[in-house]
Amino acid sequence: MAYLMAGQLSELDRLQLQSRLVAPGGILALEDPDTASWTFSPDAPAARRLVALILRAFRSAGGDFDAGRVTFDLLRAAGLEPALRADIVALEPGHPYLRLPLQFAASLRPRLLEEVAEPELDALLAEVEAELSDPERRGLTFTLVQTWAVRP
């Protein structure tokens, strides 16, 4: 539910909605991304540009693909005592998640075309495809941040 809602509601609105859905004594759990760890090795400059474009597209739609950076503070500001954990997956060469920027680009194409012209996007996608096809390419996923608290 968090990923779906993160692109449609502000973090505060989402927290307020989810809090109303949790009974007293229930657990309010949030799971959101933080892209600081989303990297490739050897470096993939075109993939980095595509990731930046994807983040801009999320922001222009009112979403925040780095919402995991603020959920702990939001829960604390709401008077809750949050707990936190985070996961990153190391991606070996050939791992399907290395292609995640291309998968996002396919699903976000109309939104991306609001940010750049179609020839520029298509050229960038071709560069990213070439970079991510490197049999030596490794990477790290974005961080998946899980924050939770018991509702009083």
N, C-alpha and C positions, 0 to 999 in steps of 0.2 A: 504494500500500500504506500510506503514512503516514497519510492521512486516515482510512482505514478503521480502522487500528489505534489512532489517536490517541484515538478515543472508547471504546476497550475496554481499553487497557493504560496503566499509568503510563508516563511518559517514560523512567524508568530501566529498567523491564521491557522496553519497546519497544527501547531501545538495546541491551540485553543480548541480546535475541532476534535483532535484526538483525545484531549483531556476530558471533553464532555462524553466521549464514547467509553471511557474507562470508569468502572465503578470504584467507589472508595475501597482501598485495599488492593485494587488491581494494579497491574504493571503497565505503565506507559512505556513502550519500546519504540525507538526510532532507529532507522538504519539508513545511512546516507553516505554518499561518496565524498572523497577529498582527493583531488587530482594531483596533489603535490608529488606523489610517488610514481605517477604514470609516466614511465620512461622506457627508452629503448637503448640497447647496447649491442653493437656499436651505435653511436648516435644516428638518429634518423631525422634530419632537419625537416623534411617534407611532412613526416608524420607529426612532428611537434607543431608545425604550422596548422595541420588539419585539426589536431586536438584543440589548439587555441581557437580555431574557427568554430568548432563544436561548442566550446564553452561560451563563446559570444552568442551563438544561436540560442542556447539555453537561457542566457541572461535576457536576450531581447524578447523572449517569450514569457519573461517573469519568473523563470526558474533559477536555480542555483545548483550547479553540479559540484559545488564545493561546500554544500550545506553541512557536511560532516564536521566542518571546522567550528560551527557555532552551536550545535545542538546541546552540548553539555552546558554552556553558558545560558542558553534559553531555558533549560529545565531548572537550573539553579535560580535564575531570575524569577521563575514562576513559583519559587518557594519549595521546590523539590530537592531531594538529595540524590543526584544522579550518580550512576556508575557508568564506566566507559570501557570499551575494548575496541581494538582495531585489527584488521587483517589485510595483509598484502600477499599476493601470490607471485612467486618468481616464475617467470615463463621461459622455459627452455626453447631452443630453436625448434620451429615447427608447431609450437603450441597454438591451437586455434584462437586463443584470446589475444594473440599478437595482432590479429586482424580486426580487433574491436573498433578502432577508429574508422575503418572502411565500412563496418556494419552500421555504426552510428550515422555515418555520412549517407548511406543509402536510405535509412529511415528518416533522416532529417533534411534530405535534399531540398525540398521546397523552402525550408527555413534558411538553409545555407545559401540558397540562391538570392535571398534577401540581403545577404552580407557581401557576396561577390558575384561577378558575372559568370555565366555558365562556362565559357571557354576557360576562364581562370580556374574554376572548380574542377572541371574535367582534367586539366593539365596537372593540377595538384593531386587528384586521385590517382592518376597514372604514375606520378612520382612516388606516391606512398605505396602503391602496389609493388613497384620495383624495389623500394627499400625493404618492405616487409617480406618480400620473396627471398631475401638474402638467407641462405641456409645457415649462416652463423648468427643471425639476429636473435637476440634474447631481449627480455624486458621484465618490467614489473607492472602489475596492475595498479589502477587507482586504489587508494585505501578505502576499505569498507569500514565505516565507523558505526559502531553500535552503542547507543546510549539508552539507558533505561532508568526508571525510578518508580517507586511505589506511590500511588496516588493516596494522599491522606483521606 
